[in-house]
Amino acid sequence: MNKEHRGTALITGASSGIGALYAERLARRGYDLILVARNRERLNTLASRLTTETQQNVEVLQADLANPAGLSQVERKLREDASITLLLNNAGIGTHTTLLDSDVERMAEMISLNVTALTRLTYAAVPGFSARQQGAVINISSIVSLAPELLNGVYGASKAYVTAFTQSLHKELSAQGISVQAVLPGATATDFWATGGLPVENLDPTIVMSASDLVDGALQDFDNGVLISMPSVHDLEQYEAFEASRQALLPHLSNHQLAPRYHTN
């Protein structure tokens, strides 16, 4: 069966884990790929395999998104390559350490990658998507964006930004033919945990999802137009009730009168 050509997907953090799995799944769906990461050797190995297996065009773009020069390189690609129809902001770092046990320079680096780079890449891609009236942005967030108490506060806050940014983008861009999604993984079996100082083997295996299941679930949600994808959440009615309560609160967040609970006799 012939695949429909879907344009080009640019994937950050594509050399391993969730990013590499998205690359494989998207290539099999008919996307050409631009794979972005720091490790050229891993990128080349993945690109070679996917080209052979899927016959899609796969371009490698070695770049460190925490470095201004590397970030600018990818921004320029997004602005100038009109074949790009999907931006997958997957690159990010995290940690489980507490505030007092964390190095502030490491936290600043986390903000730079998880927040600043993601924002700049989105700003580089979206004007072209808008002009062409088509395109998609998938942002990899985390369930800690809804539960910042669970892990390091800077990490949770950075992912809360990603989720909120995605929700705002959806409201602003959906009428322009642009699809937007935030994926909120729970604990997932990738190198993320070891990089953050806590190998996944130390976690309760009953809470750890395979990366392939996560990506497959998120892509099914993407096909169905689901804005907030949480493949590890079984009782989705709980989140729907949470979101309904949040929406009900919106008209009441600002008022010219002080709330009655502050009045004194």
C-alpha positions in Angstrom: 0.0 0.0 0.0 1.4 3.4 -1.0 1.9 5.9 1.9 0.5 9.3 1.6 3.3 11.9 1.6 2.8 14.1 4.6 5.6 16.6 4.3 8.6 16.8 6.6 8.6 16.4 10.4 11.4 18.1 12.3 12.1 16.3 15.6 14.3 17.6 18.4 16.0 15.2 20.8 15.7 12.6 18.0 18.7 10.4 18.6 17.2 8.1 21.2 14.2 7.3 23.4 10.9 9.0 22.7 12.3 11.1 19.9 13.7 8.2 18.0 10.5 6.3 18.3 8.5 9.2 17.0 10.9 9.4 14.1 10.3 5.7 13.2 6.5 6.0 13.5 6.3 9.2 11.5 8.5 7.9 8.7 6.3 4.8 8.4 3.3 7.2 8.2 4.9 9.0 5.2 6.8 11.8 6.7 10.3 12.8 5.6 12.4 13.6 8.6 14.8 16.2 9.9 16.4 14.7 13.0 17.9 17.1 15.5 20.2 16.2 18.4 23.7 16.7 19.7 25.0 13.1 19.0 25.8 12.9 15.2 26.8 9.3 15.4 23.4 8.2 16.8 21.6 10.4 14.4 23.4 9.0 11.4 22.8 5.4 12.6 19.0 6.1 13.0 18.8 8.0 9.7 20.5 5.2 7.8 18.1 2.6 9.3 15.0 4.6 8.7 15.9 5.5 5.1 16.5 1.8 4.4 13.3 0.6 6.1 10.9 3.3 5.0 12.4 4.8 1.9 11.7 8.3 3.3 14.2 11.1 3.0 15.9 11.6 6.4 18.2 14.6 7.1 20.5 14.9 10.0 21.0 18.2 11.8 23.5 18.1 14.6 22.7 20.9 17.0 22.9 21.7 20.7 19.7 23.6 21.5 21.1 24.9 24.8 23.8 26.7 22.7 22.6 29.9 21.0 24.4 29.0 17.7 22.8 25.6 17.6 19.4 26.9 18.4 19.7 29.6 15.7 20.6 26.9 13.2 17.4 25.0 13.8 15.3 28.2 13.9 16.7 29.1 10.5 15.8 25.6 9.1 12.2 26.0 10.4 11.8 29.4 8.8 13.3 28.6 5.5 12.2 25.0 4.7 8.6 25.1 3.4 8.4 21.3 3.3 8.2 21.1 7.1 4.7 20.4 8.2 5.2 19.1 11.7 7.4 20.3 14.6 8.0 17.9 17.4 9.5 19.6 20.4 10.9 16.6 22.3 14.3 17.8 23.5 14.4 18.4 27.2 16.1 17.5 30.4 14.9 16.8 34.0 16.0 15.8 37.5 14.4 14.4 40.6 16.7 16.3 43.0 15.2 18.8 45.5 15.8 22.5 45.3 18.5 22.5 48.0 20.3 19.6 46.3 20.2 21.1 42.8 22.8 23.2 41.1 21.3 26.5 40.0 23.4 26.5 36.8 21.9 23.1 35.9 18.4 24.5 36.6 19.1 27.5 34.4 20.2 25.1 31.6 17.0 23.1 32.1 14.9 26.3 31.7 16.9 27.2 28.6 16.2 23.9 26.9 12.8 23.0 28.2 11.3 26.5 27.9 13.3 28.9 25.8 14.4 26.6 23.0 10.9 25.1 22.7 9.4 28.6 22.5 11.9 29.9 20.0 11.5 26.9 17.7 7.7 27.2 17.8 7.9 30.9 16.9 10.2 30.0 14.0 7.8 27.3 12.6 4.3 28.7 13.2 4.4 31.7 10.8 5.1 29.4 7.9 2.4 27.0 9.0 0.0 29.9 9.3 0.9 31.2 5.8 0.3 27.8 4.3 -2.8 27.1 6.4 -1.5 23.8 7.5 1.0 22.3 10.0 1.3 20.7 13.4 3.2 21.3 16.6 3.6 18.5 19.2 5.2 19.5 22.5 6.4 16.8 24.9 5.4 17.9 28.3 5.0 15.7 31.4 2.3 14.7 33.9 4.3 16.8 36.5 3.0 19.8 34.6 -0.3 19.0 36.5 1.5 17.7 39.6 4.6 19.8 40.3 4.9 18.3 43.8 6.0 15.0 42.4 9.5 15.9 41.2 12.0 18.8 41.1 10.1 22.1 41.2 12.1 23.7 38.3 11.4 20.7 36.1 7.7 20.7 37.0 7.4 24.4 36.4 9.2 24.1 33.0 6.7 21.4 31.9 3.7 23.4 33.3 4.9 26.1 30.9 4.9 23.7 28.0 1.4 22.5 28.7 0.0 26.0 29.2 1.8 27.3 26.1 0.3 24.5 24.1 -3.2 25.2 25.3 -2.8 28.8 24.4 -1.4 27.9 21.0 -4.4 25.7 20.3 -6.8 28.4 21.1 -5.0 30.9 18.9 -4.1 28.6 15.9 -6.8 26.0 15.5 -8.8 28.1 13.2 -5.8 28.5 10.9 -5.5 24.8 10.1 -2.7 24.2 12.6 -2.9 21.2 14.9 -1.4 21.5 18.3 -0.9 18.8 21.0 0.8 18.5 24.4 1.9 14.9 25.3 2.1 14.3 29.1 4.1 11.2 29.7 4.1 9.6 33.1 7.2 7.6 34.1 8.5 6.1 30.9 11.3 3.6 30.3 14.0 5.8 28.6 17.4 7.2 29.5 15.7 10.3 30.9 15.8 8.9 34.4 19.5 7.9 34.3 20.5 11.3 32.9 18.6 13.0 35.7 20.4 10.9 38.3 17.8 8.2 39.1 18.0 5.1 36.8 14.5 3.8 35.8 15.3 0.5 37.5 14.9 2.3 40.8 11.2 3.1 40.1 8.2 0.9 40.9 7.7 -1.1 37.6 4.0 -0.8 37.9 4.2 2.9 37.1 6.7 2.7 34.2 5.3 2.6 30.7 7.3 1.5 27.7 8.3 4.4 25.3 6.7 2.6 22.4 3.3 2.4 24.1 3.6 6.0 25.0 4.3 7.1 21.5 1.7 4.9 19.9 -1.0 6.2 22.4 0.0 9.8 21.8 -0.1 9.4 18.0 -3.6 7.8 18.3 -4.6 10.9 20.3 -3.0 13.1 17.7 -5.1 11.5 14.9 -8.2 12.1 17.0 -7.4 15.7 17.6 -6.8 15.3 21.4 -5.1 18.4 22.7 -3.8 17.0 26.0 -2.6 13.4 25.5 -1.9 11.3 28.7 -1.5 7.7 27.6 -0.8 6.5 31.2 -4.0 7.9 32.6 -6.7 5.2 32.7 -9.6 7.1 34.2 -9.7 10.1 31.8 -13.0 11.3 33.5 -10.8 12.5 36.4 -8.9 14.8 34.1 -12.0 15.9 32.3 -13.6 16.9 35.6 -10.4 18.8 36.5 -10.4 20.6 33.2 -14.1 21.4 33.5 -13.6 22.9 36.9 -10.7 25.0 35.5 -12.9 26.2 32.7 -15.7 27.0 35.0 -13.3 29.1 37.1 -12.1 31.3 34.2 -14.9 33.9 34.2 -14.5 34.4 37.9 -10.7 35.0 38.2 -10.8 38.8 37.9 -13.2 41.1 39.7 -13.2 44.8 40.7 -14.5 43.9 44.1 -12.5 42.4 46.9 -13.8 38.9 47.7 -16.3 38.8 50.7 -14.0 36.5 52.6 -11.7 39.4 53.2 -14.3 41.7 54.7 -14.1 42.3 58.4 -16.8 43.6 60.9 
